Amino acid sequence: IIILYNKTKVEEALSLNNSIKENIEYDILKLDFKDDWLDNIIEIMLDVVCSDSKTIRINKTNIPIEQVRERYLSINDMHIRYVDDAMRMCDSEVRNVRAFFITTLYNAPVTMDAFYDRWVKNDMKRGLI
């Protein structure tokens, strides 16, 4: 079976993959994430930004793909670390890990500061800082 790929789509995907890796400082982050976790996150991000859908479902809401692409392409290394922290600190059972990551990645640029602010305040209350 011969599968024909749209050369432009493949080139676009490679370009977006490189942009994502550059934005998140992949080579540096990879040192902290020894397993495949980071590569899996990049694969999810690439699936989303390369989607042909008009919308992406995020937290049970359909968001226009262009809005999602713009947000995803603004994600940096600190957002990735935040997503890792959010996953590790999540007390509830995550049934759909992919949907969790899609939503958390989308929200990271607007929720990260509040998350860490709350974390520090809680640690201060408990006398840990």
C-alpha positions in Angstrom: 0.0 0.0 0.0 1.4 3.4 -1.0 0.4 6.3 1.2 0.7 9.7 -0.5 1.4 12.5 1.8 0.7 16.1 1.1 4.3 17.5 1.0 3.2 20.9 2.1 1.4 19.4 5.2 4.5 17.3 6.1 6.8 20.4 5.8 4.3 22.5 7.8 4.2 19.8 10.6 8.0 19.6 10.7 8.2 23.4 10.9 5.7 23.5 13.7 7.5 20.7 15.5 10.7 22.7 15.3 8.9 25.8 16.5 7.4 24.0 19.5 10.7 22.5 20.5 12.5 25.9 20.1 9.8 27.7 22.2 10.0 25.2 25.0 13.8 25.0 24.9 13.5 21.2 24.2 17.2 20.4 24.6 17.3 21.8 28.1 14.0 20.4 29.2 14.9 17.0 27.9 17.6 16.8 30.5 14.9 17.0 33.3 12.5 14.6 31.7 14.4 11.5 31.0 11.5 9.3 30.0 9.2 9.8 27.0 6.9 12.3 28.8 8.2 15.4 27.1 8.1 13.8 23.7 4.5 12.7 24.3 3.6 16.2 25.3 5.1 17.5 22.1 3.3 14.9 20.1 0.0 16.0 21.6 0.8 19.7 21.0 1.7 18.9 17.4 -1.5 16.9 16.9 -3.5 19.8 18.1 -1.7 22.6 16.1 -1.8 20.5 12.9 -5.4 19.6 13.2 -7.7 20.2 10.3 -10.7 20.5 12.6 -12.4 23.9 12.9 -12.5 23.6 16.6 -10.7 21.7 19.4 -12.6 20.5 22.4 -11.1 21.9 25.6 -12.7 21.3 28.9 -16.0 20.4 27.2 -16.0 23.5 25.1 -15.3 23.8 21.4 -12.6 26.4 20.9 -11.7 27.8 17.4 -8.6 26.0 16.1 -6.8 29.3 15.3 -7.2 30.5 19.0 -5.9 27.1 20.2 -2.9 27.2 17.8 -2.0 30.7 18.8 -2.1 29.7 22.5 -0.2 26.5 21.9 2.5 28.2 19.9 3.1 30.7 22.8 3.8 27.8 25.3 7.3 28.0 26.7 9.5 25.8 29.0 7.9 27.2 32.2 4.4 26.2 31.0 5.7 22.7 30.3 7.1 22.5 33.8 3.7 23.8 35.2 1.8 21.1 33.3 4.1 18.5 34.8 3.6 19.9 38.3 -0.2 20.1 37.7 -0.3 16.4 36.7 1.8 15.3 39.6 -0.3 17.3 42.1 -3.7 16.3 40.6 -5.6 14.5 43.4 -8.4 13.2 41.3 -8.3 10.3 38.9 -7.5 11.5 35.3 -9.6 9.2 33.1 -8.7 10.8 29.8 -5.0 11.8 30.0 -4.9 13.2 26.5 -7.9 15.5 27.2 -6.3 16.5 30.5 -3.1 17.5 28.7 -4.8 19.3 25.9 -6.8 21.4 28.4 -3.9 22.0 30.8 -1.6 23.0 27.9 -4.2 25.4 26.6 -4.8 27.0 30.0 -1.2 27.0 31.1 -0.3 30.6 29.8 -3.2 32.0 31.8 -3.3 29.8 34.9 0.3 29.1 35.7 1.0 32.3 37.8 -2.2 31.8 39.9 -1.3 28.1 40.5 2.2 28.9 41.8 1.0 31.9 43.8 -1.5 29.6 45.6 1.2 27.0 46.1 3.5 29.5 47.7 0.8 30.9 49.9 -0.2 27.4 51.1 3.4 26.6 51.9 3.7 29.9 53.8 0.6 29.0 55.9 2.0 25.6 56.7 5.4 27.2 57.7 7.3 25.5 54.9 8.7 28.9 53.7 
